[in-house]
Amino acid sequence: MSLLAAIILISLILCAIAIPFFIRSFLWQSILKKIYKGQYDEAIQQMNSPLYTLLFTSYEKNYNILRTYMSKQDAHEITKQVEFMLSQNLNNSQAYQVASMTYFYFLDDQNVELSKKLLDIIERKGNEDEVAYDRMLYRILIEKKSEDISFVNELLSKNSDDQQQGILQYLLGLQYQYLSDVKQANYYFNKAKKNLKGTPYHKKVKESMI
């Protein structure tokens, strides 16, 4: 093979590699624009197109559809999509990615079955601190236990972010509420309400107050 022929062949190979990458990038940017505009159904329709299916793996497609349903806050479709994905042959990293993204959603939704299933996945793949924190959330939000007051207070003393403090204060308030200690519960709920103002949890804290 001559030098010129070799150069042409290499150029063709590089083009063959680059073209799908550029098409894939352009397609994804088009989908992101729709999501940012709130055009969720149009974005999902595009992700179900033959071209998207050709350029993205099955897992990428399903994961991005799930992300779109999360942005849309479509409870029925989020649940359906997670159940579908967990029924597939996911590897440990993929299952962990799904669990990490949706665990807090299902805790908040009080979905006991899926919360437990996702926690089991996180326990297999997550680091020690993450697992300890997620187990604590399950005990407080799903099992309605009050055994983590010391642990949450310790986390609170180490955290200076207002919203994170608000979440921890809310968790303390719930635990004191389970103990029927109305005074302490409302003490922490009031602190949480102030730190969570302007967030979805502000309303939840107000509803929890006695």
N, C-alpha and C positions, 0 to 999 in steps of 0.2 A: 504494500500500500504506500502510495506517495505521501509526502509530507502534506501537500495540499488536501488530499483526500482525507487524511487523518484529522486535519484541522476542521474540515467541513463536518466530519462524523462527530467529533467532540462538540462542535457548535450545535448540531442537531440534538444531541443527547441533552446538552444543557438547556436548550429551548424546551425540550419535552418535559424536563424536570420543572422548569421555571413557570411555564404556562399554567399548569394546574394550580400552582401556588398563588399566582396573581389572581386567577379566577376565584379561587377559594377566599382570598383576602377581600376581593371586591364584593363577593356575595355576602360574606359575614358583615362587612360594613353596612351594606344595604339593609340587612336584618336588624342590626343594632339601631340604625336610624328609625326604623319602624317601632322598635321597643321604646326608645327614648320619647317618641311622639305618642306613646300609648296605643299604638296600632298592633296590639298583641295578636289578634286573630290573623291578621295579614302576615305577621312575622312567622307564626306557626305554620301557616299555609305554605310559605316560602321554604321553611325547613322540611316540609313533607314533599317538596318537589323532587323529581328524578335527578336534577343536576346536583342539588344539595346532598341527596342520598349517595350519589356517585363520589362526591369529593370529600365527604365526612364519614367517619366510622359510625356504626350503629350506636355505639355508646355516646359519642360526641353529639349525635343528633338528639338522642333521648335526653341527655343531660341538659342540653341547651333549651329544649322544649320545656323541661322542668323549671329551669331558671326563668323562662318567660312566664310560666304559670305562677311562679313565686312573685314576680314583679306585678302581675295582674291581680294577685291575691285571690285566685280562684280556688277555693278550698276543695271543692269536689274534684277538680282536675289535678290538683297537687297530690291529693291522696291516691287517686287512680294511677297517676304517672309513677309515683314512688313504689306503689305495690307492683306495678308492671316491671319496673327496673329491677327491683329486688328478686323478682321471679326469673330474671335472666341469669345467664352464666357469667356474672361479674367477677373480676378478680378482686383481691382484698383491697387494693388501692382504690378501685372504682367504687366498691361498696362503701368504703370509708368516706369518699368524697361526697357521695349522695347523703350518707348519714350526717356528716358534719354540717352540710348546708341546710338540712331539713329538721334536725333534731329539736331545735328550739321552737320551731313552728308547731310541731306536733305536741310538745309539752304545753305550749300556750293554748293549743286547741283542746287540751285534755284528752288526747287520743292515746289511751293507755296501751293498746296493743302495738301500735307503730312506735310509740316512744320507747317501749321495752325492746323491740326488735332493733331499733337504731342504736340504742345504748349498748346492746350486745355487740354490734359491729364496731362501735367506737372503742369498746373495751379490748377488742382484739388488735386494733391498729393504732389507737391514740397513745400519746405520751402520758406519763404518770400524772402530771398536774391536770391535764385535760380530763382524764378519766375520773379523777377525784372530784373535780368541779361538776362534771356532768352527772355523776352518781348523786352528788348532793342535790342538784336541781331535781332529779327524779324523785328523791325522797321527799323533798318539800312540796313540789308542784303536783306530783301524781299520787304518792303514798300519803300525803298530808301529815308527815312526821315533823317533830320539832327537836330532833337530836343534833342539829347542826348549828345551833346558835353560836357556840364558841368558834367554830370553823368560819362562819360567815363574818363574825366580828373581827377575826384575825385578817381576813381578806379585806374588810372595810378599812382597817388601820393601815393597810399597805397601799391603798388605792386613792389617788387624788383627783381622778376624773369625776366630774359632777354626775354624769349619766351612769357611770359604773357604780358610783356610790349610791345613787338612787335605786338601782336594781338590787343591790345588796341590802339596802335599808328596807326595801319592799319585801325581800325574802325574810328578813328578821321580823317584820311586822306580821307576815303570814304565820311564822312559827309561834309567836306570842299569841296570835289569834287562836291557833290550834290548842294552846294551853289555857284558853279563856282568860288571858291577862289583857283585858281591854285597854287599860292605861298604857302599858308598854307597846301594845300593838299600834295604837293610834299615835304614840310618840314617834315610832319609826315610819308609819305611813305618812305623817305630816312632813317629816324630813324628806322622804322619798318623793312626795308630791311636788315639793319645791325643786328638787334636783331633776325631776323628769318632766318638768313643764315643757310643753311643745312636742312631746314624744307620744307615741301610741299608748305607752304605759301610764301616762298621767291619768287618763280616764279609768284605767283598770285599778289604779291605787285608790282613786276617789270612791269607786264602787266597793272596794274592800273595807273601807272605813266604817266603823260602827257609830 
